[in-house]
């Protein structure tokens, strides 16, 4: 899936990732998780205070858990994920008072572009699967 994430600290990209779940066969290799790991390594700390995470798609429960645990204060994302989004679509971990860390969220940044990219990806995937089925017969 064409999902990308960046962690920025003091105007510098310190972590970047894209979804590798399908190619790695690892369910934890979401774009956010990869970017957060790189950022923590770069800073030499699991606390990513004063960082902003940018991502094309609303984070899932796993990724929002990592964002909260890494103490990332700012999250910016493009489009919502109505299937598994954990920042307002299904759950809203960013505003849950039971967590000891709050995340300020800005959603919809380049939302139409992000949504179009994801829709196009899935359209091409459906077309490819349909073509493969035709060649099987």
VMD Tcl script that draws the C-alpha trace (Angstrom):
set ca {
  {0.00 0.00 0.00}
  {1.28 3.47 -0.80}
  {1.39 4.76 2.76}
  {4.30 6.90 3.82}
  {5.38 8.45 7.11}
  {7.98 10.98 8.24}
  {9.14 12.00 11.70}
  {10.47 15.54 11.80}
  {12.52 17.08 14.62}
  {13.74 20.69 14.50}
  {12.94 20.88 10.79}
  {14.96 17.76 9.95}
  {13.55 14.40 8.82}
  {14.86 11.88 11.34}
  {12.68 8.92 10.41}
  {10.91 7.79 7.29}
  {8.98 4.72 6.35}
  {6.53 3.19 3.97}
  {4.26 0.21 4.43}
  {6.19 -3.06 4.04}
  {3.65 -5.43 5.54}
  {3.00 -7.36 2.33}
  {6.62 -7.67 1.21}
  {8.07 -8.39 4.67}
  {5.21 -10.63 5.88}
  {5.50 -8.72 9.14}
  {2.27 -7.16 10.43}
  {4.19 -4.51 12.39}
  {5.97 -2.96 9.42}
  {3.54 -0.10 8.95}
  {4.99 3.19 7.69}
  {4.57 4.86 11.08}
  {6.31 2.04 12.97}
  {9.32 2.11 10.66}
  {9.60 5.91 10.84}
  {9.28 5.89 14.64}
  {12.00 3.22 14.99}
  {14.38 5.24 12.79}
  {13.65 8.45 14.68}
  {14.25 6.82 18.07}
  {17.54 5.41 16.81}
  {18.59 8.79 15.41}
  {17.79 10.61 18.66}
  {19.09 7.83 20.87}
  {15.88 7.89 22.86}
  {12.46 6.28 22.79}
  {10.97 9.64 23.81}
  {10.28 11.53 20.59}
  {9.30 14.79 22.25}
  {9.39 17.89 20.06}
  {8.72 15.70 16.99}
  {5.93 15.69 14.45}
  {4.78 12.58 12.63}
  {3.39 13.08 9.13}
  {1.51 10.20 7.51}
  {-0.70 9.80 4.45}
  {-3.40 7.71 6.16}
  {-4.99 7.89 9.60}
  {-3.00 5.62 11.94}
  {-4.38 2.30 13.16}
  {-4.60 1.16 16.78}
  {-1.07 -0.31 16.77}
  {0.47 2.82 15.29}
  {-1.45 5.18 17.59}
  {-0.25 3.07 20.53}
  {3.33 3.54 19.35}
  {2.79 7.27 18.81}
  {1.47 7.64 22.35}
  {4.20 5.46 23.88}
  {6.90 7.39 21.99}
  {5.45 10.63 23.38}
  {5.10 12.16 19.91}
  {3.21 15.40 20.54}
  {2.06 16.21 17.00}
  {0.43 14.07 14.31}
  {-0.48 15.30 10.83}
  {-2.26 12.96 8.44}
  {-3.90 13.12 5.04}
  {-7.05 11.03 4.89}
  {-9.16 8.99 7.24}
  {-9.20 5.21 7.36}
  {-12.82 4.17 7.93}
  {-11.85 0.51 8.38}
  {-9.25 0.73 11.16}
  {-8.53 4.39 11.92}
  {-7.73 5.13 15.55}
  {-7.80 8.95 15.41}
  {-11.53 9.45 14.96}
  {-12.79 6.94 12.42}
  {-13.22 3.88 14.67}
  {-11.51 4.98 17.88}
  {-9.96 8.25 18.97}
  {-6.84 7.46 20.96}
  {-5.60 11.04 20.58}
  {-8.37 12.32 22.84}
  {-8.72 9.40 25.24}
  {-8.22 10.71 28.79}
  {-7.12 7.30 30.02}
  {-3.72 7.72 28.35}
  {-0.98 9.69 30.07}
  {0.04 11.42 26.83}
  {-2.02 13.60 24.51}
  {-1.38 13.94 20.80}
  {-2.36 17.09 18.94}
  {-3.81 16.08 15.58}
  {-4.23 17.89 12.31}
  {-6.13 15.84 9.76}
  {-6.94 16.37 6.11}
  {-3.60 17.83 5.02}
  {-3.40 16.99 1.31}
  {-6.32 14.70 2.06}
  {-7.73 14.61 -1.46}
  {-4.32 13.78 -2.91}
  {-3.71 11.04 -0.34}
  {-7.16 9.57 -0.90}
  {-6.72 9.63 -4.70}
  {-3.36 7.87 -4.41}
  {-4.80 5.12 -2.23}
  {-7.92 4.73 -4.41}
  {-5.77 4.48 -7.52}
  {-3.60 1.84 -5.92}
  {-6.59 -0.33 -5.02}
  {-8.16 0.18 -8.44}
  {-4.95 -1.04 -10.12}
  {-4.78 -3.98 -7.72}
  {-8.35 -5.02 -8.57}
  {-7.62 -4.71 -12.29}
  {-4.46 -6.79 -11.97}
  {-6.29 -9.52 -10.05}
  {-9.08 -9.52 -12.62}
  {-6.53 -9.88 -15.46}
  {-4.77 -12.72 -13.62}
  {-8.08 -14.57 -13.25}
  {-8.70 -14.30 -16.99}
  {-5.30 -15.84 -17.79}
  {-5.97 -18.76 -15.42}
  {-8.83 -20.04 -17.59}
}
mol new
graphics top color blue
foreach p $ca { graphics top sphere $p radius 0.5 }
foreach p [lrange $ca 0 end-1] q [lrange $ca 1 end] { graphics top cylinder $p $q radius 0.2 }
display resetview
